[in-house]
Amino acid sequence: MSEGSGVQPVAFEPVYKERVWGGRVLETDLQRQLPDAEMPFGEAWDVVDRPDDRGRVATGAHAGRTLHELWIEQREELFGAGLEHAGPDFPLLLKILDARRHLSVQVHPPASAVAELGGEAKTEMWYVLAADPGAKLFVGVKEGVNREVFERAVAEGRTEETLHVLEPKAGEFLFIPSGRLHAIGAGLLLFEMQQNSDTVYRVFDWNRLGLSGAPRELHTDQALRCIDFDDVEPSMGEAQGERLVSCEHFRVERWEIEPGTARGGGEARFALYTVVEGVVDCGQSTFGPGRSFLLPVGGVSLEAPARSVVLRTTLA
């Protein structure tokens, strides 16, 4: 491990979310210690600054402090200059998702609908960490499906017939702009980067009961006002060199780190890193697969004992 004398990476205690569609892969495959021995966990919020979920620094000089405290009290020092108007909460939310059953068919509201419907706009992207054979993503609508056709199918219990289906493989990614109809299928482990938002309008939940024993709430009227019905049969993303996604909210790159090389560090703005293959050394810390950390302004570089792959997220 490179000891490093510069600014060290900051890792947070994950916030785990029980989900009816979740499982135990965070424990079995990523060696996480889950807070309950039996419940299905679908989400690890690894970098989060929500009013009810303030991510807390796990170790190091800032141990015990929340991301929110760092963002409010040391914004320029740790995150970089020019972020005065970036809002009272850290603007990004980084998750790892374990889908053992299908997630609901849902949509996030575009900014144009927020004033009318409330909630928060949400754009996100997924990177496939692992995929069972035949695992599916449901994204957008099939050719010929407009609002009228879709609304009728929902009313008649035929929602699945209208959905465009993709079969992703590990290492592929997908951009989900607000307004895109989507559902994650069973058998997928995903990295998710998104705006700091938690507004979801469900239109179909596979006729199942939630963890409470009752059906989960649907929001069909709101969803119909948000779905982009011109989003017909989209495909998986195509990388532009190292760049996977670049939008007004964030930029995600895929970096390969070879032994004997160093990448990142010493920069004027913070970056978030998630290890997707191999092991990465950063200063006095080592991060294995599925682990994420924040590298503050001027932070030390990343190195790897063997070829490794990280996802690097920055603000746009």
N, C-alpha and C positions, 0 to 999 in steps of 0.2 A: 504494500500500500504506500502510495506517495503521501508523506506526512503533510507537506504544504504549510506555509506560514501565512498565507493570505486569508481573505475572508472565506469562511467555511460554509458548506451547504447547510440548508435548514430543512429538516424533515419534520413532518407533523404526525401526531397521533391520528390514525384513521377514524372516521365516524362511520360505523357500520349500520346498514339499514335492512331490517327484516322485510322480505318481499314474498308474496305468495308464489311468484315465479322463480325465486332464487334457489340456492342449494348450499353446498359446502365446499365448492371448488376453491374458494379463496383460502380455505384451510388446507385441503388435501394437495392442491397443486402449487399454491403460492406460499405455503407455510405461514399463514396468518393465524393468530390466536383470536378466534371469534368470541364475542361476549356471552354466547349461550351455546351449550353443547349439542342442542338438537334443532333449533329453529332454522328455517331456510333464510340465508342472507343473500340478497341480490346485488347490493351496492356497497362499495367502500368509497367514501368521499375522502380522498387523500389530501386534497388542497381545497379547503372550503372556508368561506366567510359569510355564512348566512345568519340572520338574527337569532335563530334557534340552534344553530350549529356552528360555533366558532372554533375552527381548527386550532389545536394547541401544539406548540413546539415540543417535540419529544425529548431532545437532548441538546447539549451544547450551551453556548453563551446565552441563548434566548429561551432555554428550557422553561416550560410552564407558562410562557406568554402566549397570547392568542395571535393568530394571523391578523385579526382586526386591530389589535393593539399596535402591532408592527406597522401596519398600513397607515394608521392614523398618526402615530407618534414619530415614526422614522421613515416616512414615505420617500423623501428624496435620497436620504442616506442609503437605504437598503434597496429601493426599487428603481430609482433613477429620477432625473429631472424631467419637467414637463408633464407631470401627472397630477397637477393640482386640481384639474377638473374631471378626474377619472371616477369620481363618486365616493361616497362615504364607506362603501364596502369594496374589498378586493374584487376586481371585475371578472375573474375567471373561476371556474369550478371544475376540478379534475376528479374523475371517477374511474373505478374499475367495476365492470358489470359482469355478474355471473348469472346467465339465463339458463336454467334447467327446464323451464317451461316457457311458452310464448308470452311475451309482454303484450299488454293491451294494444290495440290499433288506436293510434293517437295522433295528435298534432299539437304543435306549440304555436302560440299566436304571433303573427308578424307585428311589427311596431305600429303599423297602420290600424290594427284592430284593438290595440291595448286601450286606447282612449274610450272606446265603446264598451269593451268587455271587461276591462280591468286586467289584473294580473301583470305578468312581465313577459316581454318578448324573449325568445330563446332560439338561438342558432347553435348548432353543435356539430361535432364530427366523431366518427367511430373508427378505430383501428382494431382489426381482428387479431387478438393474441392467440386464440385457439378456436378451432371449429370442429365439431363432430361431423362425421360423414353425413351429407344430406342436410346439414343445418341451413336454415333459411333466414333471409331478411325480407320483410315485406315493405316495399318502398314505392310511393307514388301509386298511380292507377293504371290499369290496362288501357290499351288503345280502345277508343269508343266509349269510355266511361266519363260522363259529365256529371254535373251535380244532380240532375234529375235522376239519372240511372243509378247513381250511388245512393241517393236518399231512398229510392224505392228498394234497393237491395238491402239496405240497413233495416228498413221497416219489415222486410220479409225474411230476415235472418240469413241473408246470403252475402254478407259483407265480404267474406273471404274470396268470393268469386271475382270481386272487382279489383283485387290487389295485385300489383306487379310483384313478382317473386325473383329474388336473386339467391344464388348459392355461393357465399363467399368462402375464401380460403384464408388461412393464417397469413398475415402480412399485407392483406388488402385493406382498403379504407373506403369510407363513404362520408360525404358531406351532407348534412341535414339542415338546410336553411329553414328558418321559421316558415310555416305554411306547408311544408312537405309532409304528407301522410306517411306514417311509418309504424313498424312494429319489429322488435327483435325476436327472432325465433329461438326455440329451444336448442341447447347444445352449443352456445357461443359464449366465449369469454372475451370481453371487449375493453379497450381503453376508450374513455369518452372525454373529450374536451368541449366545454360549452361556456356560453355566457353565464354569469352568476344569476341564475333564474331557476324557478321551480314550478312554473305554470304548465299544466298538462290538461288537455281536453281529450278524454277518452270517448271513442265512438263505438268500440266493440271490445269485449273482454272474454271472448271464447266461451261464453255461457258457463262460467265457473264461479265459485264462491271465493271471497277473500279470506284472509287469515282470521277475521272476526266471525266467519261462518255465514256471512251475508254477502250478496253480490256487491261488487264495488260500484261506486257511483259512475254513471256515464254522463257525458256532457255533449250530447248529439247536436243540439242547436248551436252551441258555441263553436263546436268543431266544424260544422258545415259553413260557418261564416269565415273560417280561417283557412280551410283546405285550398290549396292551389290545384285546381282541376286541369290546368295546362301542364302540370308536371307528370307527363305520360312516360311510363316505362324508362325511368332513369337507370343508369349503369353505375358500376363501382367507379371510384375515383381513379384518375391517371396522374401519377407523380410527374412533376416537372423538375428533373434532377433530384435534389434532396427535398424539395418543397412538395408537401402533400396538399395542404390547404392554406390559402391566404384569403381572408375576408376582412371586413371592416372591424371585426371584434378580436381576431387572433390569427396567428400564423403558426402552423405546425410543420416541422421538418423531421425527416428521418435521417439520422446520422449513423454511419458505421464507424466504429473506432477500432483501429488495428493495434496490436501490441507494439509498444515502442513509440507510439504517437500520443499527442495530447490535443484535445479540442476544447473550445469554449474557454470561459474564464476571462477575467480582466475587462469585462464589458461595461458599458455605460448604462445599461438597463438590465433588469433582472431577467432570468429565464427559468422556466420549469422543465425538468427532465424526468422522463420515465424510462426505465430499463425494460426493453421488450425481448432482448436476447442477451445471454451472457451475464457478466458481472462487471461493474464499473467502480473504479476507485475515484473519489473526489476528495482531495485533502485528507482529512483524518477519518473519513467514512467510506464504507463499502456498501454498494447497493446491488441486490440481486434482481432477478426477473420480477416484473410487476411492481417494483418499488419506485417511488417518486420523491423528488426533492426540489426545493427552490434554491437557485444560486443567486445571491444578492449581487449588487453592483460591485465590480472589482473582484468577484469570487475566483477561487482557484480553478484550474482546468480539470478536465475529465481524462482519465487514463483507463486502460483495460489490460488484464493479464492475458486474455485471448480475445479473438474477434468478438465484438459486442455491438449491439444496436440499441440506440436510444431514440425516443421521440423528444424533440425540443420545441417547446411552446413559448412564444413571445406575444406581446400585444402587437396589433397591426401597426 
